[in-house]
Amino acid sequence: MGLDREDIAKAVRDKGIELLRLQFSDINGLIKCVEVPAERYEDALESGICFDLSSIQGGARTEESDARLFPDLNTFRVLPYRPNTARMICDVFGHDLKPFPGDPRLILKNMVRKASDLGYDFFVGPEVEFFIFKQVNGAYDFLDRGGYFDNVIKDAASDIRAEIIRNLRGFGITCEAGHHEVSPSQHEIDIKYTDAVATGDNAITLKETIRIVAGQHGLLATFMPKPREGINGSGMHVHQSLWSKAGRNLFYDGSDTYKLSRLARHYIGGQLAFIDEMIAILAPTINSYKRLIPGFEAPNLKCWGSLNRSALIRVPQFTPGKEASTRLELRCPDPTANPYLAFAVMLEAGLRGIQEKIEPPMPVEKDAFKLSPEEVRKYRISALPGSLGDALHAMEGGTIARTVLGDYAFNKFIESKRAEWVDFRKAVHQWEREMYLERF
């Protein structure tokens, strides 16, 4: 059962809400918001809130910039860290009061509707990794030197992580786990899978909550994939499954060696076939490609396997009696990705694989980084794009992203990321000076 206006009115009254924070996401996945006094909440629900869309990344031209935010009633939550303030996630409408084609949440809704029309419900669950830094003499430094699953003695942020999880519970978000990751000051929080749009909402809420709680302790939480060289970077592995309208996991087949249905294998085939076209959305920053290199538990080769953490797509271990947990894990996304757009292109690639019956190559059950040239040919393995520039080139040359985003959002995304790539190419970096200044 969803919330209605009477439910919202009662919550505002009973919980002493003074401010209503209306949020939405820009094309890059950054949260934008406007606060409305509680006495105006009825106007916000009825008529929306006007704002200037031309000032938002991926927004409209100045002459078409008048836009409105219409809150999704089901996203009403009291902020756990600010009890007199409630939050609602909004859908964006243009000056003509039609859904704005550059709204990432709308783009995912459209893809979910497409899957539903084919008889599928799409469920996802992300593992979000991040670093927490402290400031020392004006510079950012590791908060701790802990490692994977370290305990409280080495994990200085364990109390902060617990506080984050408690706050997420206040939002109604179920966490599967939270723990220290491999690198110093690196952490992971996994949220329970649910339908893709709700998971997109939960992912942006998770990221905002992490940053706010860290900030309350005088610390910086960052989702930058590779803030330091020589260590593992932060990813956002995404677990995916398709379900029937009757509530059956369509990826499961007990007779298969990997417990995967033909549909699941074709889904894998589609994601492997079209990964180059969507990697710019899954790993959307210059820094993203510093993570996707050999030796740091991040994939850079297009292959799949069971339990294989060097593979691009991993099939997690099957537990007898847990058929509903059958899923695929795509390991190249990172937490700078806009979750709405990421889930949308992942779904389109998988559906394309199902529709075209794309067979995946042989599974790889050994460290992909240590394969011989003969084995690489045997498994039909090739590398992912090695830079944002290469990724954008592949995206522009394909059909997946344009089909999902539509011309408007596609062009806005490319425009934003091309500018980022050009700025990077213009910059001269310290490594270059140290390497070449005195040498030549």
QUIWOFEN-V979205 format. One record per backbone hydrogen bond with DSSP energy under -0.5 kcal/mol. NH is the residue of the N-H (numbers start at 0). CO is the residue of the C=O. If there is no record, write none. Layout:
# QUIWOFEN-V979205
nh=NH co=CO
nh=NH co=CO
This chain:
# QUIWOFEN-V979205
nh=7 co=3
nh=8 co=4
nh=9 co=5
nh=10 co=6
nh=11 co=7
nh=12 co=8
nh=13 co=9
nh=14 co=10
nh=15 co=12
nh=16 co=11
nh=17 co=83
nh=18 co=83
nh=19 co=35
nh=20 co=18
nh=20 co=85
nh=21 co=19
nh=21 co=33
nh=22 co=20
nh=22 co=87
nh=23 co=31
nh=25 co=29
nh=26 co=56
nh=28 co=25
nh=31 co=23
nh=33 co=21
nh=35 co=19
nh=37 co=17
nh=39 co=36
nh=40 co=37
nh=43 co=39
nh=44 co=40
nh=45 co=41
nh=46 co=42
nh=47 co=42
nh=47 co=43
nh=48 co=68
nh=50 co=66
nh=52 co=50
nh=52 co=64
nh=54 co=51
nh=55 co=52
nh=58 co=55
nh=63 co=60
nh=64 co=61
nh=66 co=50
nh=67 co=92
nh=68 co=48
nh=69 co=67
nh=69 co=90
nh=70 co=68
nh=71 co=88
nh=72 co=70
nh=74 co=71
nh=75 co=72
nh=76 co=86
nh=78 co=84
nh=81 co=78
nh=84 co=81
nh=85 co=18
nh=86 co=76
nh=87 co=20
nh=89 co=22
nh=90 co=69
nh=92 co=67
nh=93 co=97
nh=96 co=93
nh=99 co=91
nh=102 co=99
nh=103 co=101
nh=106 co=102
nh=107 co=103
nh=108 co=104
nh=109 co=105
nh=110 co=106
nh=111 co=107
nh=112 co=108
nh=113 co=109
nh=114 co=110
nh=115 co=111
nh=116 co=112
nh=117 co=113
nh=117 co=114
nh=118 co=115
nh=119 co=114
nh=120 co=242
nh=122 co=120
nh=122 co=240
nh=123 co=193
nh=124 co=238
nh=126 co=236
nh=127 co=125
nh=127 co=188
nh=128 co=126
nh=128 co=234
nh=129 co=186
nh=130 co=221
nh=131 co=184
nh=132 co=219
nh=133 co=140
nh=135 co=133
nh=135 co=138
nh=138 co=135
nh=140 co=133
nh=142 co=131
nh=145 co=153
nh=148 co=179
nh=149 co=146
nh=153 co=150
nh=154 co=150
nh=155 co=153
nh=157 co=154
nh=160 co=156
nh=161 co=157
nh=162 co=158
nh=163 co=159
nh=164 co=160
nh=165 co=161
nh=166 co=162
nh=167 co=163
nh=168 co=164
nh=169 co=165
nh=170 co=166
nh=170 co=167
nh=171 co=168
nh=172 co=167
nh=173 co=171
nh=174 co=172
nh=175 co=189
nh=176 co=189
nh=178 co=187
nh=180 co=185
nh=185 co=182
nh=186 co=129
nh=187 co=178
nh=188 co=127
nh=189 co=176
nh=190 co=125
nh=191 co=173
nh=193 co=123
nh=195 co=121
nh=198 co=194
nh=199 co=195
nh=200 co=196
nh=201 co=197
nh=202 co=198
nh=203 co=199
nh=204 co=200
nh=205 co=201
nh=206 co=202
nh=207 co=203
nh=208 co=204
nh=209 co=205
nh=210 co=206
nh=211 co=207
nh=212 co=208
nh=213 co=209
nh=214 co=210
nh=215 co=211
nh=216 co=212
nh=216 co=213
nh=217 co=214
nh=218 co=213
nh=219 co=132
nh=220 co=218
nh=221 co=130
nh=226 co=223
nh=230 co=227
nh=233 co=224
nh=235 co=332
nh=236 co=126
nh=237 co=329
nh=238 co=124
nh=238 co=236
nh=239 co=327
nh=240 co=122
nh=242 co=120
nh=243 co=247
nh=246 co=243
nh=249 co=241
nh=249 co=247
nh=250 co=241
nh=251 co=248
nh=252 co=258
nh=255 co=252
nh=258 co=255
nh=260 co=250
nh=264 co=260
nh=265 co=261
nh=266 co=262
nh=267 co=263
nh=268 co=264
nh=269 co=265
nh=270 co=266
nh=271 co=267
nh=272 co=268
nh=273 co=269
nh=274 co=270
nh=276 co=273
nh=277 co=273
nh=277 co=274
nh=278 co=274
nh=280 co=277
nh=281 co=277
nh=282 co=278
nh=288 co=284
nh=288 co=285
nh=289 co=286
nh=290 co=286
nh=290 co=287
nh=291 co=287
nh=292 co=290
nh=295 co=292
nh=301 co=381
nh=302 co=300
nh=304 co=312
nh=306 co=304
nh=306 co=314
nh=308 co=306
nh=310 co=307
nh=311 co=302
nh=312 co=302
nh=313 co=328
nh=314 co=304
nh=315 co=313
nh=319 co=317
nh=321 co=318
nh=324 co=321
nh=325 co=322
nh=327 co=239
nh=328 co=313
nh=329 co=237
nh=329 co=327
nh=330 co=311
nh=330 co=328
nh=333 co=281
nh=336 co=333
nh=338 co=336
nh=341 co=337
nh=342 co=338
nh=343 co=339
nh=344 co=340
nh=345 co=341
nh=346 co=342
nh=347 co=343
nh=348 co=344
nh=349 co=345
nh=350 co=346
nh=351 co=347
nh=352 co=348
nh=353 co=349
nh=354 co=350
nh=355 co=351
nh=356 co=352
nh=356 co=353
nh=357 co=352
nh=358 co=356
nh=363 co=303
nh=364 co=362
nh=369 co=366
nh=370 co=367
nh=375 co=371
nh=376 co=372
nh=377 co=373
nh=378 co=374
nh=379 co=376
nh=380 co=375
nh=383 co=299
nh=390 co=386
nh=391 co=387
nh=392 co=388
nh=393 co=389
nh=394 co=390
nh=395 co=391
nh=396 co=392
nh=397 co=393
nh=397 co=394
nh=402 co=398
nh=403 co=399
nh=404 co=400
nh=405 co=401
nh=408 co=404
nh=409 co=405
nh=410 co=406
nh=411 co=407
nh=412 co=408
nh=413 co=409
nh=414 co=410
nh=415 co=411
nh=416 co=412
nh=417 co=413
nh=418 co=414
nh=419 co=415
nh=420 co=416
nh=421 co=417
nh=422 co=418
nh=423 co=419
nh=424 co=420
nh=425 co=421
nh=426 co=422
nh=428 co=426
nh=431 co=428
nh=432 co=428
nh=433 co=429
nh=434 co=430
nh=435 co=431
nh=436 co=432
nh=439 co=435
